[in-house]
Structures are given as structure tokens and as C-alpha cells.
Amino acid sequence: MEIRQVTKKEYDSVISGYHAFSSGAFNELNSDKCDEIHYLLFFEGKYRAGIIGGSVNGTFYSPFSAPYGGFSSVGSGLKISYIEEAVRLLQDYLYGIGNNKIVLILPPSDLHFSFVSKQINVLFREGYSLRKIDLNYSLDLKRIGDSYIDILWPTARNKLKIVTGNNLTFGICHTEADKKAAYDVIQINRSSKGYPLKMSWNDVVETTKIIKSDSFIIRDDNQPIASAIIFYITTDIVQIIYWGDIPDHSYPGVMNLFARKVFDFYRDKGLNTIDIGPSTEDSIPNYGLGEFKESIGCSVGMKYTWEKSLR
């Protein structure tokens, strides 16, 4: 096997469809967040795998600006032996160009489970240290069927029943003005809680030119009180990038209603999974957030961050 550094265009011609953050186009959009981007393909008879990462102060990060990165497979069923060779070639290549460390954030365990599991095994055996174990929450839409209520915790079921009787409207955003209104709700929500909002409105606009997305709003008498911005990670998996409500509105169960509406929307479209995202920061749980996600029917998976010093 050999490693080849290629252009963004060539990378995207070989690697496609693994997940939305694995494309050259997405990473190029965020190129200002690293010193240098590396588009790398692994060839043995034909292309077998690839990885995109960015060097920052001598450390190679994959991803350097995304929820997760790591290796991407060309096709399905990549042999473990190929992953082993790719990891070793990557290390030699990065060492040769002056990098001191590798940091890899793998996708959650419920995204391409077999391939992620193989990477975990190889990285462990190649001497990588486990830097973080984050808890990631997702909903299996096939499990919902027509009985979403039945999988809820009693508290969530009661909140949903109470809020459903109010005159609230839920809808997908079609116009640029509505999408901006959805973003503004998120901005107010994050500001009220003291949480950073990593993506500016312009970042959202530019990213959604590359990644398919949906935005939703719940309104009370035409006034937005809750919203969500959602990306299509694969053809059958979406990820909630942001969602939240306006502080001090009159409907404490509005996010339970939002969850129900969003889950119904994607179930009816025939998708498999909604990735709700993590409820940990550097492995430390946000207990309330995690309990809320479990209460609305989510399962818990793991997202691993691995690192290895090269010198």
C-alpha cells in the first residue's frame, strides 16, 4: 500500500458518501482553521481509503473543524489489514513533514458501526491513547414506528401531552428570512445559557451550500419560540446541529413537542437515524442534557478521541 497526497478535487472524486464532514469541499470551506490541509488517499491496486486532516502547530487533527473525522473507506467492508497499513503510512508521512502528534475524533459508534469498530481496534493496537470518551445520543427512527409516545420517559410523556394542547405551529423553513429567524432563536438560546455559538450565520449559509440541510421553527401566534438547524450527514442519517428555545416563553414542554415533530418528519421521509449529538464536553457529562435526550427516546453511543505522539 502507498499513501498519496492529492488535491481536494481528486479526493472528492474517490471518496464520496461516507459522511458529510468527510468531503474535500466541506474541509476546504474551513481551511482557515488550520495551518495546512492534507488530502490523503491510500492505494493498493486501487484506492482503498482516505483521510482529511489539518496541521495546527505541529499536530495533525482529523477533523480540524467538524464533529468527527478519521478514516474514510472506499466502498464497504474494508479489511482490517488495510486499516493497519493506512495508519502506519499516515504516521510515517506526518512524521516526515514535521508533525509531532496525531489526534483523531472518530464518528459515533452508531454511524458505520463496523468500520468505526475496526478503526478503534487498530488504533488501540498501534499504541494510540484514548483521550476522550464522549457520550453521543441518537434516535433509531425504525424503532419508533407508530408508537413514539411509548418510548418516552413518563415525565417527557406528560410534558408532551400538556404542550400539545396549545395553539403552537410547527413548520419547515422555506425562505431565507425564515432560516435566519431560526438561527436567531438559537443565538438567543445560546447567549442566555452562556454557551458559545461556534457557527456564525454566514458560516451556516456557506455550509448549507455544501451540506443539505433543513431548518424548523415552532411559533406561538406567529412569534418564533423554538427552532432547529439540521444537516444530512448521509442519505439516511441527519444530525441536529443546533436546536433550542427562547428563554421565559410560556411553554416549558416546547422542546418535547419539537422532538416529536422532528422525529415524525424524518420518519415519514424514510430516514433511519437522527443524531442528536453529545451531552458531554471533554468526557464530562451535562447531566440534565443527557437525561433530557434519554427522556425523549434517544439511545446512548460513544464517540472516541485518540491521540499519539510521533516524536
Buried (B, 14 or more C-beta within 10 A) or exposed (E): BEBBEBEBEBBBEBBEEBBBBBBBBBBBBBBEBBEEBBBBBBBBEEBBBBBBBBBBEEBBBBBBBBBBBBBBBBEEEBEEEBBBBBBBBBBEBBBEEEBBBBBBBBBBBBBBEEBBEBBBEBBEEBEBEEBBEBBBBBBBBEBBEEEBEEBBBEEBBEBBEBBEEEEBEBEBBEEEEBBBBBBBBBBBBBEEEEEEBEBEBEBBBEBBEBBEBBBBBBBBEEEBBBBBBBBBBBEEBBBBBBBBBBEEBEBEBBBBBBBBBBBBBBBEEEBBBBBBBBBBEEBEBBEEBBBBBBBBBBBBBBBBBBBBEBE
